[in-house]
Amino acid sequence: MIPPNVDVLKAVFRLQSNKDFADFLKWMEESLQRQSIDNAFNTEMVTIYQTQGRCLELIAILEHIRGSHDRLKEIEKVSPGMI
């Protein structure tokens, strides 16, 4: 996954105040939990690798969303006026 650019970070930050987006994030977090549980009880190596990959992508997406405000502040500090 490529890192989000400034426009994506701003869009995600604005979306966080939307109740519908909060519901979406809850669904993403529940999906991550479910994938983790499924992975813990699976014995097929190929399936384990696939679910691990899904978990890592979900974690990355959630971290980009949760960290959007802090990342925007960092960018503004390094490059004033860019945002």
N, CA, C and O atoms as a Maestro MAE file, in Angstrom:
{
 s_m_m2io_version
 :::
 2.0.0
}

f_m_ct {
 s_m_title
 :::
 protein
 m_atom[332] {
  # First column is atom index #
  i_m_mmod_type
  r_m_x_coord
  r_m_y_coord
  r_m_z_coord
  i_m_residue_number
  s_m_chain_name
  s_m_pdb_residue_name
  s_m_pdb_atom_name
  i_m_atomic_number
  :::
  1 25 0.847 -1.171 0.000 1 A "MET " " N  " 7
  2 3 0.000 0.000 0.000 1 A "MET " " CA " 6
  3 2 0.892 1.232 0.000 1 A "MET " " C  " 6
  4 15 1.848 1.320 0.770 1 A "MET " " O  " 8
  5 25 0.574 2.170 -0.859 2 A "ILE " " N  " 7
  6 3 1.337 3.407 -0.882 2 A "ILE " " CA " 6
  7 2 0.821 4.341 0.217 2 A "ILE " " C  " 6
  8 15 -0.365 4.307 0.546 2 A "ILE " " O  " 8
  9 25 1.694 5.171 0.785 3 A "PRO " " N  " 7
  10 3 1.240 6.101 1.815 3 A "PRO " " CA " 6
  11 2 0.260 7.117 1.228 3 A "PRO " " C  " 6
  12 15 0.390 7.503 0.066 3 A "PRO " " O  " 8
  13 25 -0.709 7.549 2.017 4 A "PRO " " N  " 7
  14 3 -1.667 8.544 1.521 4 A "PRO " " CA " 6
  15 2 -0.994 9.901 1.334 4 A "PRO " " C  " 6
  16 15 -0.138 10.300 2.124 4 A "PRO " " O  " 8
  17 25 -1.396 10.599 0.277 5 A "ASN " " N  " 7
  18 3 -0.862 11.941 0.057 5 A "ASN " " CA " 6
  19 2 -1.661 12.944 0.894 5 A "ASN " " C  " 6
  20 15 -2.610 12.570 1.582 5 A "ASN " " O  " 8
  21 25 -1.274 14.205 0.830 6 A "VAL " " N  " 7
  22 3 -1.905 15.247 1.651 6 A "VAL " " CA " 6
  23 2 -3.407 15.336 1.385 6 A "VAL " " C  " 6
  24 15 -4.192 15.471 2.323 6 A "VAL " " O  " 8
  25 25 -3.812 15.263 0.123 7 A "ASP " " N  " 7
  26 3 -5.245 15.353 -0.194 7 A "ASP " " CA " 6
  27 2 -6.031 14.206 0.432 7 A "ASP " " C  " 6
  28 15 -7.139 14.408 0.931 7 A "ASP " " O  " 8
  29 25 -5.468 13.023 0.407 8 A "VAL " " N  " 7
  30 3 -6.135 11.857 1.018 8 A "VAL " " CA " 6
  31 2 -6.197 12.029 2.530 8 A "VAL " " C  " 6
  32 15 -7.233 11.766 3.141 8 A "VAL " " O  " 8
  33 25 -5.101 12.466 3.137 9 A "LEU " " N  " 7
  34 3 -5.091 12.686 4.586 9 A "LEU " " CA " 6
  35 2 -6.145 13.714 4.998 9 A "LEU " " C  " 6
  36 15 -6.846 13.527 5.992 9 A "LEU " " O  " 8
  37 25 -6.252 14.801 4.231 10 A "LYS " " N  " 7
  38 3 -7.268 15.826 4.544 10 A "LYS " " CA " 6
  39 2 -8.675 15.261 4.390 10 A "LYS " " C  " 6
  40 15 -9.545 15.531 5.218 10 A "LYS " " O  " 8
  41 25 -8.905 14.483 3.342 11 A "ALA " " N  " 7
  42 3 -10.226 13.894 3.122 11 A "ALA " " CA " 6
  43 2 -10.587 12.954 4.266 11 A "ALA " " C  " 6
  44 15 -11.707 12.986 4.775 11 A "ALA " " O  " 8
  45 25 -9.635 12.120 4.664 12 A "VAL " " N  " 7
  46 3 -9.886 11.173 5.766 12 A "VAL " " CA " 6
  47 2 -10.141 11.938 7.059 12 A "VAL " " C  " 6
  48 15 -11.036 11.578 7.824 12 A "VAL " " O  " 8
  49 25 -9.370 12.982 7.309 13 A "PHE " " N  " 7
  50 3 -9.566 13.777 8.522 13 A "PHE " " CA " 6
  51 2 -10.969 14.386 8.554 13 A "PHE " " C  " 6
  52 15 -11.636 14.362 9.588 13 A "PHE " " O  " 8
  53 25 -11.416 14.932 7.416 14 A "ARG " " N  " 7
  54 3 -12.763 15.523 7.364 14 A "ARG " " CA " 6
  55 2 -13.841 14.446 7.558 14 A "ARG " " C  " 6
  56 15 -14.857 14.695 8.208 14 A "ARG " " O  " 8
  57 25 -13.622 13.277 7.005 15 A "LEU " " N  " 7
  58 3 -14.612 12.199 7.109 15 A "LEU " " CA " 6
  59 2 -14.802 11.718 8.546 15 A "LEU " " C  " 6
  60 15 -15.872 11.218 8.892 15 A "LEU " " O  " 8
  61 25 -13.787 11.862 9.376 16 A "GLN " " N  " 7
  62 3 -13.865 11.339 10.736 16 A "GLN " " CA " 6
  63 2 -14.960 11.984 11.573 16 A "GLN " " C  " 6
  64 15 -15.388 11.402 12.569 16 A "GLN " " O  " 8
  65 25 -15.419 13.158 11.198 17 A "SER " " N  " 7
  66 3 -16.502 13.802 11.947 17 A "SER " " CA " 6
  67 2 -17.881 13.328 11.477 17 A "SER " " C  " 6
  68 15 -18.899 13.727 12.043 17 A "SER " " O  " 8
  69 25 -17.918 12.496 10.466 18 A "ASN " " N  " 7
  70 3 -19.169 11.990 9.916 18 A "ASN " " CA " 6
  71 2 -19.568 10.704 10.640 18 A "ASN " " C  " 6
  72 15 -18.772 9.768 10.714 18 A "ASN " " O  " 8
  73 25 -20.783 10.649 11.171 19 A "LYS " " N  " 7
  74 3 -21.240 9.480 11.910 19 A "LYS " " CA " 6
  75 2 -21.231 8.228 11.037 19 A "LYS " " C  " 6
  76 15 -20.910 7.138 11.510 19 A "LYS " " O  " 8
  77 25 -21.584 8.388 9.768 20 A "ASP " " N  " 7
  78 3 -21.560 7.242 8.863 20 A "ASP " " CA " 6
  79 2 -20.148 6.686 8.709 20 A "ASP " " C  " 6
  80 15 -19.962 5.473 8.610 20 A "ASP " " O  " 8
  81 25 -19.163 7.563 8.688 21 A "PHE " " N  " 7
  82 3 -17.784 7.109 8.585 21 A "PHE " " CA " 6
  83 2 -17.376 6.387 9.860 21 A "PHE " " C  " 6
  84 15 -16.619 5.419 9.804 21 A "PHE " " O  " 8
  85 25 -17.866 6.843 11.005 22 A "ALA " " N  " 7
  86 3 -17.593 6.152 12.271 22 A "ALA " " CA " 6
  87 2 -18.145 4.730 12.219 22 A "ALA " " C  " 6
  88 15 -17.502 3.796 12.699 22 A "ALA " " O  " 8
  89 25 -19.326 4.563 11.642 23 A "ASP " " N  " 7
  90 3 -19.894 3.220 11.481 23 A "ASP " " CA " 6
  91 2 -19.024 2.368 10.562 23 A "ASP " " C  " 6
  92 15 -18.828 1.178 10.807 23 A "ASP " " O  " 8
  93 25 -18.507 2.987 9.506 24 A "PHE " " N  " 7
  94 3 -17.623 2.291 8.584 24 A "PHE " " CA " 6
  95 2 -16.345 1.837 9.304 24 A "PHE " " C  " 6
  96 15 -15.899 0.705 9.124 24 A "PHE " " O  " 8
  97 25 -15.761 2.724 10.120 25 A "LEU " " N  " 7
  98 3 -14.551 2.373 10.857 25 A "LEU " " CA " 6
  99 2 -14.806 1.235 11.836 25 A "LEU " " C  " 6
  100 15 -13.973 0.345 12.005 25 A "LEU " " O  " 8
  101 25 -15.953 1.277 12.470 26 A "LYS " " N  " 7
  102 3 -16.312 0.198 13.396 26 A "LYS " " CA " 6
  103 2 -16.367 -1.130 12.646 26 A "LYS " " C  " 6
  104 15 -15.881 -2.148 13.139 26 A "LYS " " O  " 8
  105 25 -16.954 -1.118 11.469 27 A "TRP " " N  " 7
  106 3 -17.030 -2.321 10.643 27 A "TRP " " CA " 6
  107 2 -15.629 -2.808 10.268 27 A "TRP " " C  " 6
  108 15 -15.356 -4.008 10.305 27 A "TRP " " O  " 8
  109 25 -14.745 -1.881 9.908 28 A "MET " " N  " 7
  110 3 -13.363 -2.245 9.568 28 A "MET " " CA " 6
  111 2 -12.659 -2.884 10.767 28 A "MET " " C  " 6
  112 15 -11.961 -3.887 10.623 28 A "MET " " O  " 8
  113 25 -12.846 -2.299 11.943 29 A "GLU " " N  " 7
  114 3 -12.217 -2.841 13.152 29 A "GLU " " CA " 6
  115 2 -12.777 -4.216 13.489 29 A "GLU " " C  " 6
  116 15 -12.028 -5.112 13.879 29 A "GLU " " O  " 8
  117 25 -14.083 -4.390 13.343 30 A "GLU " " N  " 7
  118 3 -14.691 -5.697 13.579 30 A "GLU " " CA " 6
  119 2 -14.191 -6.727 12.563 30 A "GLU " " C  " 6
  120 15 -13.991 -7.894 12.902 30 A "GLU " " O  " 8
  121 25 -13.993 -6.292 11.330 31 A "SER " " N  " 7
  122 3 -13.459 -7.183 10.299 31 A "SER " " CA " 6
  123 2 -12.046 -7.629 10.659 31 A "SER " " C  " 6
  124 15 -11.694 -8.796 10.487 31 A "SER " " O  " 8
  125 25 -11.247 -6.704 11.156 32 A "LEU " " N  " 7
  126 3 -9.894 -7.037 11.578 32 A "LEU " " CA " 6
  127 2 -9.919 -8.047 12.724 32 A "LEU " " C  " 6
  128 15 -9.164 -9.020 12.715 32 A "LEU " " O  " 8
  129 25 -10.777 -7.819 13.699 33 A "GLN " " N  " 7
  130 3 -10.891 -8.756 14.817 33 A "GLN " " CA " 6
  131 2 -11.306 -10.140 14.329 33 A "GLN " " C  " 6
  132 15 -10.757 -11.151 14.766 33 A "GLN " " O  " 8
  133 25 -12.271 -10.176 13.428 34 A "ARG " " N  " 7
  134 3 -12.762 -11.446 12.901 34 A "ARG " " CA " 6
  135 2 -11.665 -12.186 12.131 34 A "ARG " " C  " 6
  136 15 -11.506 -13.398 12.276 34 A "ARG " " O  " 8
  137 25 -10.910 -11.444 11.310 35 A "GLN " " N  " 7
  138 3 -9.810 -12.063 10.560 35 A "GLN " " CA " 6
  139 2 -8.767 -12.623 11.519 35 A "GLN " " C  " 6
  140 15 -8.228 -13.705 11.287 35 A "GLN " " O  " 8
  141 25 -8.481 -11.898 12.589 36 A "SER " " N  " 7
  142 3 -7.500 -12.361 13.579 36 A "SER " " CA " 6
  143 2 -7.968 -13.631 14.269 36 A "SER " " C  " 6
  144 15 -7.188 -14.560 14.476 36 A "SER " " O  " 8
  145 25 -9.238 -13.664 14.619 37 A "ILE " " N  " 7
  146 3 -9.800 -14.863 15.254 37 A "ILE " " CA " 6
  147 2 -9.777 -16.037 14.289 37 A "ILE " " C  " 6
  148 15 -9.367 -17.138 14.655 37 A "ILE " " O  " 8
  149 25 -10.217 -15.805 13.060 38 A "ASP " " N  " 7
  150 3 -10.205 -16.872 12.054 38 A "ASP " " CA " 6
  151 2 -8.791 -17.409 11.857 38 A "ASP " " C  " 6
  152 15 -8.594 -18.614 11.697 38 A "ASP " " O  " 8
  153 25 -7.827 -16.525 11.868 39 A "ASN " " N  " 7
  154 3 -6.444 -16.930 11.653 39 A "ASN " " CA " 6
  155 2 -5.939 -17.795 12.813 39 A "ASN " " C  " 6
  156 15 -5.195 -18.752 12.601 39 A "ASN " " O  " 8
  157 25 -6.344 -17.457 14.022 40 A "ALA " " N  " 7
  158 3 -5.880 -18.188 15.200 40 A "ALA " " CA " 6
  159 2 -6.339 -19.647 15.200 40 A "ALA " " C  " 6
  160 15 -5.663 -20.513 15.756 40 A "ALA " " O  " 8
  161 25 -7.474 -19.915 14.583 41 A "PHE " " N  " 7
  162 3 -8.032 -21.275 14.607 41 A "PHE " " CA " 6
  163 2 -7.812 -22.031 13.297 41 A "PHE " " C  " 6
  164 15 -8.331 -23.135 13.130 41 A "PHE " " O  " 8
  165 25 -7.071 -21.469 12.395 42 A "ASN " " N  " 7
  166 3 -6.860 -22.108 11.102 42 A "ASN " " CA " 6
  167 2 -5.561 -22.901 11.115 42 A "ASN " " C  " 6
  168 15 -4.585 -22.495 11.746 42 A "ASN " " O  " 8
  169 25 -5.554 -24.022 10.424 43 A "THR " " N  " 7
  170 3 -4.350 -24.851 10.355 43 A "THR " " CA " 6
  171 2 -3.779 -24.941 8.942 43 A "THR " " C  " 6
  172 15 -2.698 -25.496 8.745 43 A "THR " " O  " 8
  173 25 -4.493 -24.401 7.963 44 A "GLU " " N  " 7
  174 3 -4.032 -24.423 6.574 44 A "GLU " " CA " 6
  175 2 -3.079 -23.241 6.356 44 A "GLU " " C  " 6
  176 15 -3.470 -22.082 6.495 44 A "GLU " " O  " 8
  177 25 -1.832 -23.551 6.014 45 A "MET " " N  " 7
  178 3 -0.815 -22.505 5.887 45 A "MET " " CA " 6
  179 2 -1.172 -21.447 4.839 45 A "MET " " C  " 6
  180 15 -0.969 -20.255 5.071 45 A "MET " " O  " 8
  181 25 -1.692 -21.866 3.713 46 A "VAL " " N  " 7
  182 3 -2.039 -20.894 2.666 46 A "VAL " " CA " 6
  183 2 -3.107 -19.934 3.176 46 A "VAL " " C  " 6
  184 15 -3.020 -18.726 2.956 46 A "VAL " " O  " 8
  185 25 -4.097 -20.465 3.848 47 A "THR " " N  " 7
  186 3 -5.170 -19.627 4.395 47 A "THR " " CA " 6
  187 2 -4.632 -18.709 5.490 47 A "THR " " C  " 6
  188 15 -5.038 -17.551 5.588 47 A "THR " " O  " 8
  189 25 -3.729 -19.220 6.303 48 A "ILE " " N  " 7
  190 3 -3.127 -18.397 7.355 48 A "ILE " " CA " 6
  191 2 -2.387 -17.211 6.728 48 A "ILE " " C  " 6
  192 15 -2.523 -16.077 7.187 48 A "ILE " " O  " 8
  193 25 -1.610 -17.477 5.684 49 A "TYR " " N  " 7
  194 3 -0.884 -16.390 5.015 49 A "TYR " " CA " 6
  195 2 -1.849 -15.370 4.411 49 A "TYR " " C  " 6
  196 15 -1.603 -14.165 4.461 49 A "TYR " " O  " 8
  197 25 -2.938 -15.860 3.846 50 A "GLN " " N  " 7
  198 3 -3.916 -14.946 3.246 50 A "GLN " " CA " 6
  199 2 -4.577 -14.076 4.303 50 A "GLN " " C  " 6
  200 15 -4.714 -12.867 4.117 50 A "GLN " " O  " 8
  201 25 -4.986 -14.683 5.412 51 A "THR " " N  " 7
  202 3 -5.645 -13.893 6.453 51 A "THR " " CA " 6
  203 2 -4.654 -12.943 7.127 51 A "THR " " C  " 6
  204 15 -5.033 -11.846 7.538 51 A "THR " " O  " 8
  205 25 -3.392 -13.353 7.245 52 A "GLN " " N  " 7
  206 3 -2.384 -12.441 7.789 52 A "GLN " " CA " 6
  207 2 -2.236 -11.220 6.879 52 A "GLN " " C  " 6
  208 15 -2.129 -10.089 7.353 52 A "GLN " " O  " 8
  209 25 -2.230 -11.462 5.574 53 A "GLY " " N  " 7
  210 3 -2.143 -10.355 4.622 53 A "GLY " " CA " 6
  211 2 -3.331 -9.423 4.733 53 A "GLY " " C  " 6
  212 15 -3.176 -8.203 4.689 53 A "GLY " " O  " 8
  213 25 -4.526 -9.997 4.879 54 A "ARG " " N  " 7
  214 3 -5.724 -9.156 5.056 54 A "ARG " " CA " 6
  215 2 -5.611 -8.321 6.325 54 A "ARG " " C  " 6
  216 15 -5.921 -7.130 6.330 54 A "ARG " " O  " 8
  217 25 -5.163 -8.965 7.399 55 A "CYS " " N  " 7
  218 3 -5.021 -8.251 8.668 55 A "CYS " " CA " 6
  219 2 -4.030 -7.095 8.541 55 A "CYS " " C  " 6
  220 15 -4.293 -5.992 9.020 55 A "CYS " " O  " 8
  221 25 -2.904 -7.350 7.902 56 A "LEU " " N  " 7
  222 3 -1.902 -6.297 7.753 56 A "LEU " " CA " 6
  223 2 -2.431 -5.118 6.944 56 A "LEU " " C  " 6
  224 15 -2.147 -3.967 7.276 56 A "LEU " " O  " 8
  225 25 -3.185 -5.386 5.903 57 A "GLU " " N  " 7
  226 3 -3.760 -4.298 5.102 57 A "GLU " " CA " 6
  227 2 -4.809 -3.530 5.897 57 A "GLU " " C  " 6
  228 15 -4.847 -2.301 5.843 57 A "GLU " " O  " 8
  229 25 -5.660 -4.240 6.632 58 A "LEU " " N  " 7
  230 3 -6.660 -3.560 7.463 58 A "LEU " " CA " 6
  231 2 -5.977 -2.703 8.526 58 A "LEU " " C  " 6
  232 15 -6.398 -1.575 8.783 58 A "LEU " " O  " 8
  233 25 -4.927 -3.236 9.142 59 A "ILE " " N  " 7
  234 3 -4.186 -2.474 10.153 59 A "ILE " " CA " 6
  235 2 -3.601 -1.213 9.526 59 A "ILE " " C  " 6
  236 15 -3.702 -0.131 10.105 59 A "ILE " " O  " 8
  237 25 -2.990 -1.342 8.349 60 A "ALA " " N  " 7
  238 3 -2.387 -0.187 7.685 60 A "ALA " " CA " 6
  239 2 -3.436 0.880 7.374 60 A "ALA " " C  " 6
  240 15 -3.205 2.068 7.603 60 A "ALA " " O  " 8
  241 25 -4.574 0.460 6.860 61 A "ILE " " N  " 7
  242 3 -5.642 1.415 6.540 61 A "ILE " " CA " 6
  243 2 -6.113 2.123 7.808 61 A "ILE " " C  " 6
  244 15 -6.233 3.348 7.831 61 A "ILE " " O  " 8
  245 25 -6.379 1.355 8.856 62 A "LEU " " N  " 7
  246 3 -6.853 1.950 10.110 62 A "LEU " " CA " 6
  247 2 -5.801 2.889 10.706 62 A "LEU " " C  " 6
  248 15 -6.151 3.939 11.245 62 A "LEU " " O  " 8
  249 25 -4.526 2.528 10.617 63 A "GLU " " N  " 7
  250 3 -3.477 3.411 11.141 63 A "GLU " " CA " 6
  251 2 -3.389 4.709 10.343 63 A "GLU " " C  " 6
  252 15 -3.181 5.778 10.918 63 A "GLU " " O  " 8
  253 25 -3.546 4.623 9.023 64 A "HIS " " N  " 7
  254 3 -3.534 5.842 8.208 64 A "HIS " " CA " 6
  255 2 -4.719 6.735 8.573 64 A "HIS " " C  " 6
  256 15 -4.583 7.957 8.639 64 A "HIS " " O  " 8
  257 25 -5.867 6.132 8.807 65 A "ILE " " N  " 7
  258 3 -7.054 6.912 9.165 65 A "ILE " " CA " 6
  259 2 -6.869 7.545 10.535 65 A "ILE " " C  " 6
  260 15 -7.076 8.747 10.701 65 A "ILE " " O  " 8
  261 25 -6.481 6.737 11.518 66 A "ARG " " N  " 7
  262 3 -6.324 7.254 12.882 66 A "ARG " " CA " 6
  263 2 -5.221 8.296 12.994 66 A "ARG " " C  " 6
  264 15 -5.315 9.218 13.804 66 A "ARG " " O  " 8
  265 25 -4.188 8.155 12.194 67 A "GLY " " N  " 7
  266 3 -3.053 9.067 12.279 67 A "GLY " " CA " 6
  267 2 -3.109 10.238 11.329 67 A "GLY " " C  " 6
  268 15 -2.145 10.998 11.230 67 A "GLY " " O  " 8
  269 25 -4.228 10.403 10.622 68 A "SER " " N  " 7
  270 3 -4.291 11.457 9.597 68 A "SER " " CA " 6
  271 2 -4.080 12.854 10.182 68 A "SER " " C  " 6
  272 15 -3.360 13.661 9.593 68 A "SER " " O  " 8
  273 25 -4.684 13.150 11.310 69 A "HIS " " N  " 7
  274 3 -4.558 14.484 11.895 69 A "HIS " " CA " 6
  275 2 -3.113 14.750 12.312 69 A "HIS " " C  " 6
  276 15 -2.565 15.810 12.009 69 A "HIS " " O  " 8
  277 25 -2.496 13.797 13.002 70 A "ASP " " N  " 7
  278 3 -1.113 13.969 13.430 70 A "ASP " " CA " 6
  279 2 -0.176 14.098 12.231 70 A "ASP " " C  " 6
  280 15 0.748 14.911 12.249 70 A "ASP " " O  " 8
  281 25 -0.408 13.313 11.209 71 A "ARG " " N  " 7
  282 3 0.434 13.373 10.011 71 A "ARG " " CA " 6
  283 2 0.300 14.736 9.322 71 A "ARG " " C  " 6
  284 15 1.287 15.302 8.851 71 A "ARG " " O  " 8
  285 25 -0.928 15.253 9.270 72 A "LEU " " N  " 7
  286 3 -1.129 16.583 8.681 72 A "LEU " " CA " 6
  287 2 -0.388 17.654 9.482 72 A "LEU " " C  " 6
  288 15 0.192 18.572 8.902 72 A "LEU " " O  " 8
  289 25 -0.407 17.539 10.811 73 A "LYS " " N  " 7
  290 3 0.320 18.496 11.651 73 A "LYS " " CA " 6
  291 2 1.822 18.408 11.399 73 A "LYS " " C  " 6
  292 15 2.508 19.430 11.356 73 A "LYS " " O  " 8
  293 25 2.334 17.185 11.231 74 A "GLU " " N  " 7
  294 3 3.759 17.010 10.937 74 A "GLU " " CA " 6
  295 2 4.127 17.655 9.594 74 A "GLU " " C  " 6
  296 15 5.144 18.339 9.482 74 A "GLU " " O  " 8
  297 25 3.295 17.430 8.594 75 A "ILE " " N  " 7
  298 3 3.554 18.008 7.271 75 A "ILE " " CA " 6
  299 2 3.549 19.523 7.340 75 A "ILE " " C  " 6
  300 15 4.400 20.179 6.739 75 A "ILE " " O  " 8
  301 25 2.590 20.081 8.071 76 A "GLU " " N  " 7
  302 3 2.502 21.550 8.204 76 A "GLU " " CA " 6
  303 2 3.727 22.102 8.922 76 A "GLU " " C  " 6
  304 15 4.206 23.189 8.597 76 A "GLU " " O  " 8
  305 25 4.229 21.358 9.892 77 A "LYS " " N  " 7
  306 3 5.411 21.797 10.625 77 A "LYS " " CA " 6
  307 2 6.646 21.814 9.718 77 A "LYS " " C  " 6
  308 15 7.453 22.742 9.774 77 A "LYS " " O  " 8
  309 25 6.782 20.789 8.892 78 A "VAL " " N  " 7
  310 3 7.946 20.668 8.010 78 A "VAL " " CA " 6
  311 2 7.810 21.577 6.785 78 A "VAL " " C  " 6
  312 15 8.786 22.182 6.341 78 A "VAL " " O  " 8
  313 25 6.613 21.664 6.253 79 A "SER " " N  " 7
  314 3 6.366 22.459 5.038 79 A "SER " " CA " 6
  315 2 5.203 23.421 5.269 79 A "SER " " C  " 6
  316 15 4.095 23.175 4.794 79 A "SER " " O  " 8
  317 25 5.445 24.512 5.992 80 A "PRO " " N  " 7
  318 3 4.344 25.456 6.287 80 A "PRO " " CA " 6
  319 2 3.664 25.934 5.005 80 A "PRO " " C  " 6
  320 15 4.319 26.224 4.004 80 A "PRO " " O  " 8
  321 25 2.352 26.008 5.063 81 A "GLY " " N  " 7
  322 3 1.559 26.474 3.935 81 A "GLY " " CA " 6
  323 2 1.217 25.404 2.922 81 A "GLY " " C  " 6
  324 15 0.482 25.665 1.970 81 A "GLY " " O  " 8
  325 25 1.739 24.202 3.111 82 A "MET " " N  " 7
  326 3 1.457 23.125 2.156 82 A "MET " " CA " 6
  327 2 0.026 22.610 2.302 82 A "MET " " C  " 6
  328 15 -0.563 22.099 1.350 82 A "MET " " O  " 8
  329 25 -0.512 22.751 3.488 83 A "ILE " " N  " 7
  330 3 -1.855 22.211 3.732 83 A "ILE " " CA " 6
  331 2 -2.892 23.292 3.602 83 A "ILE " " C  " 6
  332 15 -4.082 23.029 3.772 83 A "ILE " " O  " 8
  :::
 }
 m_bond[331] {
  # First column is bond index #
  i_m_from
  i_m_to
  i_m_order
  :::
  1 1 2 1
  2 2 3 1
  3 3 4 2
  4 3 5 1
  5 5 6 1
  6 6 7 1
  7 7 8 2
  8 7 9 1
  9 9 10 1
  10 10 11 1
  11 11 12 2
  12 11 13 1
  13 13 14 1
  14 14 15 1
  15 15 16 2
  16 15 17 1
  17 17 18 1
  18 18 19 1
  19 19 20 2
  20 19 21 1
  21 21 22 1
  22 22 23 1
  23 23 24 2
  24 23 25 1
  25 25 26 1
  26 26 27 1
  27 27 28 2
  28 27 29 1
  29 29 30 1
  30 30 31 1
  31 31 32 2
  32 31 33 1
  33 33 34 1
  34 34 35 1
  35 35 36 2
  36 35 37 1
  37 37 38 1
  38 38 39 1
  39 39 40 2
  40 39 41 1
  41 41 42 1
  42 42 43 1
  43 43 44 2
  44 43 45 1
  45 45 46 1
  46 46 47 1
  47 47 48 2
  48 47 49 1
  49 49 50 1
  50 50 51 1
  51 51 52 2
  52 51 53 1
  53 53 54 1
  54 54 55 1
  55 55 56 2
  56 55 57 1
  57 57 58 1
  58 58 59 1
  59 59 60 2
  60 59 61 1
  61 61 62 1
  62 62 63 1
  63 63 64 2
  64 63 65 1
  65 65 66 1
  66 66 67 1
  67 67 68 2
  68 67 69 1
  69 69 70 1
  70 70 71 1
  71 71 72 2
  72 71 73 1
  73 73 74 1
  74 74 75 1
  75 75 76 2
  76 75 77 1
  77 77 78 1
  78 78 79 1
  79 79 80 2
  80 79 81 1
  81 81 82 1
  82 82 83 1
  83 83 84 2
  84 83 85 1
  85 85 86 1
  86 86 87 1
  87 87 88 2
  88 87 89 1
  89 89 90 1
  90 90 91 1
  91 91 92 2
  92 91 93 1
  93 93 94 1
  94 94 95 1
  95 95 96 2
  96 95 97 1
  97 97 98 1
  98 98 99 1
  99 99 100 2
  100 99 101 1
  101 101 102 1
  102 102 103 1
  103 103 104 2
  104 103 105 1
  105 105 106 1
  106 106 107 1
  107 107 108 2
  108 107 109 1
  109 109 110 1
  110 110 111 1
  111 111 112 2
  112 111 113 1
  113 113 114 1
  114 114 115 1
  115 115 116 2
  116 115 117 1
  117 117 118 1
  118 118 119 1
  119 119 120 2
  120 119 121 1
  121 121 122 1
  122 122 123 1
  123 123 124 2
  124 123 125 1
  125 125 126 1
  126 126 127 1
  127 127 128 2
  128 127 129 1
  129 129 130 1
  130 130 131 1
  131 131 132 2
  132 131 133 1
  133 133 134 1
  134 134 135 1
  135 135 136 2
  136 135 137 1
  137 137 138 1
  138 138 139 1
  139 139 140 2
  140 139 141 1
  141 141 142 1
  142 142 143 1
  143 143 144 2
  144 143 145 1
  145 145 146 1
  146 146 147 1
  147 147 148 2
  148 147 149 1
  149 149 150 1
  150 150 151 1
  151 151 152 2
  152 151 153 1
  153 153 154 1
  154 154 155 1
  155 155 156 2
  156 155 157 1
  157 157 158 1
  158 158 159 1
  159 159 160 2
  160 159 161 1
  161 161 162 1
  162 162 163 1
  163 163 164 2
  164 163 165 1
  165 165 166 1
  166 166 167 1
  167 167 168 2
  168 167 169 1
  169 169 170 1
  170 170 171 1
  171 171 172 2
  172 171 173 1
  173 173 174 1
  174 174 175 1
  175 175 176 2
  176 175 177 1
  177 177 178 1
  178 178 179 1
  179 179 180 2
  180 179 181 1
  181 181 182 1
  182 182 183 1
  183 183 184 2
  184 183 185 1
  185 185 186 1
  186 186 187 1
  187 187 188 2
  188 187 189 1
  189 189 190 1
  190 190 191 1
  191 191 192 2
  192 191 193 1
  193 193 194 1
  194 194 195 1
  195 195 196 2
  196 195 197 1
  197 197 198 1
  198 198 199 1
  199 199 200 2
  200 199 201 1
  201 201 202 1
  202 202 203 1
  203 203 204 2
  204 203 205 1
  205 205 206 1
  206 206 207 1
  207 207 208 2
  208 207 209 1
  209 209 210 1
  210 210 211 1
  211 211 212 2
  212 211 213 1
  213 213 214 1
  214 214 215 1
  215 215 216 2
  216 215 217 1
  217 217 218 1
  218 218 219 1
  219 219 220 2
  220 219 221 1
  221 221 222 1
  222 222 223 1
  223 223 224 2
  224 223 225 1
  225 225 226 1
  226 226 227 1
  227 227 228 2
  228 227 229 1
  229 229 230 1
  230 230 231 1
  231 231 232 2
  232 231 233 1
  233 233 234 1
  234 234 235 1
  235 235 236 2
  236 235 237 1
  237 237 238 1
  238 238 239 1
  239 239 240 2
  240 239 241 1
  241 241 242 1
  242 242 243 1
  243 243 244 2
  244 243 245 1
  245 245 246 1
  246 246 247 1
  247 247 248 2
  248 247 249 1
  249 249 250 1
  250 250 251 1
  251 251 252 2
  252 251 253 1
  253 253 254 1
  254 254 255 1
  255 255 256 2
  256 255 257 1
  257 257 258 1
  258 258 259 1
  259 259 260 2
  260 259 261 1
  261 261 262 1
  262 262 263 1
  263 263 264 2
  264 263 265 1
  265 265 266 1
  266 266 267 1
  267 267 268 2
  268 267 269 1
  269 269 270 1
  270 270 271 1
  271 271 272 2
  272 271 273 1
  273 273 274 1
  274 274 275 1
  275 275 276 2
  276 275 277 1
  277 277 278 1
  278 278 279 1
  279 279 280 2
  280 279 281 1
  281 281 282 1
  282 282 283 1
  283 283 284 2
  284 283 285 1
  285 285 286 1
  286 286 287 1
  287 287 288 2
  288 287 289 1
  289 289 290 1
  290 290 291 1
  291 291 292 2
  292 291 293 1
  293 293 294 1
  294 294 295 1
  295 295 296 2
  296 295 297 1
  297 297 298 1
  298 298 299 1
  299 299 300 2
  300 299 301 1
  301 301 302 1
  302 302 303 1
  303 303 304 2
  304 303 305 1
  305 305 306 1
  306 306 307 1
  307 307 308 2
  308 307 309 1
  309 309 310 1
  310 310 311 1
  311 311 312 2
  312 311 313 1
  313 313 314 1
  314 314 315 1
  315 315 316 2
  316 315 317 1
  317 317 318 1
  318 318 319 1
  319 319 320 2
  320 319 321 1
  321 321 322 1
  322 322 323 1
  323 323 324 2
  324 323 325 1
  325 325 326 1
  326 326 327 1
  327 327 328 2
  328 327 329 1
  329 329 330 1
  330 330 331 1
  331 331 332 2
  :::
 }
}
